[in-house]
C-alpha cells in the first residue's frame, strides 16, 4: 500500500540541519600520520536531501550560517552545486572564540583498520537553530512540503534544537506534511542528557509517519527491545530484526512506515548490507549481501534518502526500500558522504548487481 502524500507542494523534502565540514585524509590513511586531506561540506541531513535533489526533486535545508564567514560561503556554494535550496539566519561570529561551523574529522579506515571519527563542535552555530527564525506557516502552509525529515543528530544537538525539531514536526503535521524521523543515536550527544532526550525522542516519534533506525538506535533512543548491536552472522538474525520492528510498531502505532538497515562489518572495505521495512502490516526484506566499501560514512543517510525519494514518488514500500538499499550502497562507494546518483537507472543497476560499463 502506497503512502499518501500531500499534493500541490513546492517541496518534496525539507530538513533542518547544522552544516559543517568533514576533513578526510587522502589515500585511506589515518589522521595522525597524514598531511594531505580532502575537505567537503557535509551534514547527515543534507546527505539525505542530496538523493532527491540529484534526481530532480525540489528540496530545502533549514539551517543557519556564521555571517561573513568564508566557510559559510563554501557551504552555500556546495549546497547550490547539489541543487539543495536553503534558508536560515545569519549569526554574527562574535569574535575569534565565537560561533563557527562544526568540523568532522574522519578517516575511511582500510582493511582490518576501522575508521575513526572525531567531532569538533565547540561553538557550533547550528546549536542556535530556533523555530522563531523561520516562517512555518509559509513553508508548510503556503508553499507546501510533502515530507519533513528530522534527524536525531539535530534533535540531540542542544535543548534549543530539540525544541526546534519538535515544533517543526507539530507544524508540519498541522498542514498535512508527512514526518520522517531517523533516530541517529550518538552516545556522545546523549551523555548526561539521557532522560531528557529519551522523552524528546519519544514525543517526536509519537507524531512521526516514517520511523527509521538501526538496532542500536531503537534500543538506546526509544527503549525498544531488539537484537545485539553490531553482531556477526547478520543474515541469521533477520527474524530478531523483524521482531524489533514489530515492537517499534506496537510502541508507536501512529507511524505508517518503519525501517531499519542491517550491517555486518567484515572489514573496513567489505560489509554485508541489508534492510527491513514494515508497512501496512507487511514486512519486506532486502536480504543482506556483500558490498565493497570505500567509505562507510553516509551509507545510512543514503538509505534514508533513497527510501524517502521512493515514497515521495508514490512507489510501493518494497520498491522504495530496494531503492534505499541501493542508494545506501552507492554512498559507500563515493569519497563524498552522500550518494549522488546520475539517474534512477544507475541506482537500479546497483540493486541488480550490474557493474558493467555503461556506454
C-alpha positions in Angstrom: 0.0 0.0 0.0 1.4 3.4 -1.0 1.9 6.2 1.5 -0.4 9.0 0.5 1.3 12.4 0.2 0.1 16.0 0.3 -0.5 17.4 -3.2 0.5 20.7 -4.8 3.6 21.2 -2.8 6.6 23.4 -3.7 9.0 21.0 -1.9 9.2 17.2 -1.9 11.5 17.2 1.0 12.7 19.6 3.7 15.1 19.0 6.6 16.6 21.0 9.4 20.4 20.7 9.6 23.6 22.1 11.0 26.0 22.3 8.2 29.8 21.9 8.7 32.9 20.4 7.2 34.4 17.0 7.0 38.2 16.6 6.8 39.4 13.2 5.4 42.9 12.0 4.9 43.8 11.0 1.4 44.8 7.5 0.4 42.7 5.9 3.1 45.3 6.8 5.7 44.6 7.6 9.4 44.5 11.2 10.6 47.6 11.2 12.8 50.0 10.2 10.0 48.5 12.4 7.2 49.4 15.7 5.7 47.1 15.6 2.7 43.4 15.9 3.3 40.1 16.2 1.4 37.6 18.8 2.6 33.9 18.7 2.0 30.8 20.5 3.2 28.5 18.0 4.9 25.8 17.0 7.4 23.7 13.9 7.8 20.5 15.7 6.8 22.0 17.2 3.6 23.2 13.7 2.7 19.5 12.6 2.8 18.4 15.6 0.7 21.0 15.1 -1.9 19.5 11.9 -3.3 16.2 13.6 -4.2 18.0 16.8 -5.3 20.2 14.8 -7.7 17.1 13.2 -9.2 15.3 16.4 -9.9 13.2 16.9 -6.8 12.9 20.3 -5.2 14.3 20.2 -1.6 15.3 22.6 1.1 17.6 22.7 4.1 16.5 24.8 7.1 19.8 25.9 8.7 21.9 28.7 10.0 25.2 30.3 9.0 28.0 32.4 10.5 27.7 35.8 9.0 30.6 36.9 6.6 32.3 33.6 7.1 34.3 32.1 4.1 33.4 28.7 5.5 29.7 29.6 5.4 30.2 30.7 1.8 31.8 27.4 0.9 28.9 25.6 2.4 26.3 27.7 0.5 28.2 27.1 -2.8 28.3 23.4 -2.1 24.5 23.2 -1.4 23.9 25.1 -4.6 26.0 22.7 -6.5 23.9 19.8 -5.1 20.7 21.6 -6.1 19.7 22.0 -2.4 17.9 25.2 -1.6 18.5 26.7 1.8 17.2 29.4 4.2 18.3 30.4 7.6 19.5 33.1 9.9 23.0 34.7 9.6 24.5 34.8 13.1 27.4 37.2 13.9 30.5 35.3 14.8 31.2 37.3 17.9 34.9 37.3 17.7 37.6 34.6 17.3 36.1 32.5 20.1 32.5 32.9 19.0 30.4 30.8 16.6 31.6 28.6 13.8 30.5 25.7 11.7 31.2 22.2 13.1 34.1 20.1 11.9 34.0 16.4 11.5 37.5 14.8 11.3 37.2 11.2 10.0 39.3 8.8 8.1 37.9 6.0 5.9 39.7 3.1 7.5 41.3 0.3 5.5 41.1 -3.5 5.7 41.4 -4.5 9.4 41.8 -0.9 10.5 38.4 0.6 11.1 37.6 4.3 10.5 37.9 6.8 13.4 35.7 9.9 13.8 36.4 13.0 15.9 33.7 15.6 16.3 34.9 19.1 16.8 31.7 21.0 17.6 32.6 23.7 20.1 30.8 27.0 19.3 28.7 25.2 16.6 26.3 27.8 15.1 23.7 25.1 14.4 23.1 24.8 18.1 21.2 28.1 17.9 18.6 26.9 15.5 15.2 28.2 16.6 11.6 28.0 15.4 11.5 31.8 15.7 13.9 32.1 12.8 11.5 30.5 10.2 8.0 31.3 8.9 6.5 27.9 9.4 3.1 29.0 8.0 4.8 30.0 4.7 6.9 26.9 4.5 4.3 24.2 5.3 1.1 26.1 4.6 1.6 28.4 1.6 4.5 26.7 -0.1 3.8 23.1 1.0 6.1 20.2 1.8 5.4 16.5 1.2 7.9 15.2 3.7 9.7 16.8 6.6 12.8 14.8 7.6 14.2 15.1 11.1 17.4 13.5 12.2 18.2 12.6 15.8 21.6 14.4 15.4 19.8 17.7 15.2 17.3 16.9 17.9 20.1 16.0 20.3 22.4 18.8 19.4 21.2 21.2 22.1 18.0 21.8 24.1 17.2 24.6 21.7 17.5 22.4 18.6 15.5 19.7 20.3 12.6 22.1 20.9 13.1 23.3 17.3 12.6 19.8 15.8 9.6 19.1 17.9 7.9 22.4 16.9 8.8 21.8 13.3 7.2 18.3 13.4 4.0 19.7 15.0 3.7 22.5 12.4 4.3 20.1 9.6 1.7 17.7 10.8 -0.8 20.6 11.1 -0.5 21.2 7.4 -0.6 17.6 6.3 3.1 17.1 5.7 4.4 13.6 6.3 7.1 13.4 9.1 10.2 11.2 8.8 12.4 10.7 11.9 15.8 8.9 11.7 16.8 8.4 15.3 20.6 8.6 14.6 21.6 7.9 18.2 25.1 9.2 19.2 26.4 8.3 22.6 28.5 11.5 22.9 25.4 13.7 22.3 23.4 11.9 24.9 26.0 11.9 27.7 24.4 13.4 30.8 21.1 14.1 29.0 19.7 10.5 28.5 16.4 11.1 30.4 15.7 14.5 28.7 16.5 13.1 25.2 14.6 9.9 25.7 11.5 11.9 26.5 12.1 14.2 23.5 12.7 11.4 21.0 9.6 9.5 22.3 7.5 12.6 21.7 8.8 13.2 18.2 8.4 9.5 17.3 4.8 9.5 18.6 3.8 12.0 15.8 6.0 10.6 13.1 4.8 8.9 9.9 8.1 7.3 8.9 10.3 6.0 11.7 13.8 4.8 10.9 16.7 3.5 12.9 19.1 0.6 13.4 19.1 -1.9 16.3 21.2 0.4 18.5 19.0 3.5 17.7 15.7 1.8 18.7 17.1 0.3 21.9 19.1 3.2 23.2 17.0 6.2 22.0 13.5 4.7 22.4 14.0 1.7 24.8 12.6 -0.8 22.3 14.0 -4.3 22.7 16.0 -5.7 19.8 19.0 -7.8 18.8 22.5 -7.2 19.9 24.1 -4.3 18.1 26.9 -4.9 15.6 26.7 -8.7 15.8 28.1 -11.3 13.3 26.1 -13.6 11.0 23.5 -10.9 10.5 21.7 -13.0 7.8 20.8 -15.5 10.5 19.2 -12.8 12.7 16.6 -11.4 10.4 13.7 -12.8 12.4 15.0 -10.9 15.5 15.2 -7.7 13.5 11.6 -8.3 12.3 10.6 -8.8 16.0 12.3 -5.5 16.9 10.4 -3.6 14.1 7.1 -5.2 15.3 8.0 -4.0 18.9 8.5 -0.5 17.5 5.2 -0.5 15.7 3.4 -1.5 18.9 5.1 1.3 20.8 4.4 3.9 18.1 1.2 2.9 16.3 0.7 6.3 14.6 3.6 5.7 12.2 2.8 4.1 8.8 6.3 3.0 7.8 9.1 1.5 9.9 12.6 0.8 8.5 15.9 -0.5 9.7 19.2 -1.3 8.0 21.2 -4.4 8.5 25.0 -4.1 8.5 27.7 -6.6 9.3 31.3 -5.3 9.1 33.6 -8.0 7.7 36.4 -5.4 7.4 36.5 -1.6 6.6 36.1 -2.4 2.9 33.7 -5.3 2.9 30.3 -5.1 4.6 27.2 -7.2 4.4 24.3 -4.8 3.8 20.5 -5.3 4.0 17.3 -3.7 5.1 13.9 -4.4 6.6 10.7 -2.3 6.2 7.3 -2.7 7.8 4.3 -1.0 6.2 0.5 -1.8 6.3 1.2 -5.0 8.3 3.6 -6.3 5.6 7.3 -6.9 6.2 9.7 -6.5 3.3 13.3 -7.6 3.4 16.3 -6.7 1.3 18.4 -9.7 2.0 21.9 -8.9 3.3 24.6 -9.3 0.7 28.2 -8.3 0.4 29.1 -4.8 -0.8 32.6 -3.3 -1.4 33.1 -0.1 0.7 35.3 2.9 0.0 34.0 5.0 2.9 31.1 3.8 5.1 30.2 7.2 6.4 26.9 8.3 4.9 25.6 4.9 4.0 22.7 5.1 6.4 21.8 8.6 5.2 22.0 7.2 1.6 19.4 4.6 2.5 17.1 7.1 4.1 17.5 9.4 1.1 16.6 6.7 -1.4 13.7 5.4 0.7 12.1 8.9 1.0 12.6 9.6 -2.7 10.7 6.4 -3.5 7.9 7.1 -1.0 7.6 10.6 -2.4 7.3 9.2 -5.9 4.3 7.1 -4.8 6.1 3.8 -5.1 5.1 0.7 -3.2 7.0 0.4 0.1 9.0 -2.6 -1.0 10.3 -0.8 -4.2 11.2 2.3 -2.1 13.1 0.1 0.3 15.1 -1.5 -2.5 15.9 1.9 -3.9 17.1 3.0 -0.5 19.2 -0.1 -0.1 20.8 0.8 -3.4 21.5 4.5 -2.7 22.9 3.5 0.7 25.3 1.0 -1.0 26.1 3.7 -3.6 27.0 6.2 -0.9 29.7 3.9 0.4 31.5 3.8 -3.0 32.0 7.6 -3.0 34.5 9.9 -1.4 31.7 12.2 -0.5 29.4 11.5 2.4 26.4 11.2 0.1 25.1 9.2 -2.8 24.9 11.4 -5.9 23.1 9.3 -8.5 23.1 10.3 -12.1 19.7 8.7 -12.7 17.2 6.2 -11.3 18.6 3.7 -13.9 22.0 3.9 -12.3 20.5 3.2 -8.8 18.6 0.2 -10.1 21.8 -1.2 -11.6 23.3 -1.2 -8.1 20.3 -3.2 -6.9 20.7 -5.7 -9.7 24.4 -6.0 -9.1 25.2 -4.8 -12.6 28.6 -3.1 -12.5 29.2 -3.4 -16.2 30.4 -0.3 -18.2 27.5 1.9 -19.3 28.3 3.2 -22.8 
